[in-house]
């Protein structure tokens, strides 16, 4: 477990967020064919940043190591750099999401992303729908978290 500070992201964090997204995606999504270059990740984050309701950075030792982005009650992105995974960073980010969306939230991941699915299920999220992502053309699963008082 490493000590992690979670804070609001600012526009100057876009390169760090894009780097986390790129490194994490390339490691997690080996089951997919990739045609994204490094600049695509930066452009995606830059184009999306102001549309997200909340963008939060996890940092340790003054280094960005994870982030999450929210749109309404949907976690649009949640990623941790590979070398910081399995050290409590993802759990810390999910606690932050729960604090920001205390009545509940959903998120989606690819069905083939077994590590993420195991993590979400261990954190109390429940699979509620199995579908297919339009953009990536991959089977996906939607998870929901609601506080026990609302279930």
Beta strands, then each sheet from edge to edge (+ up, - down):
strand 1: 5-8
strand 2: 54-60
strand 3: 63-71
strand 4: 74-80
strand 5: 105-110
strand 6: 126-132
strand 7: 139-145
sheet 1: 1+ 2- 3+ 4- 5- 7+ 6-
end
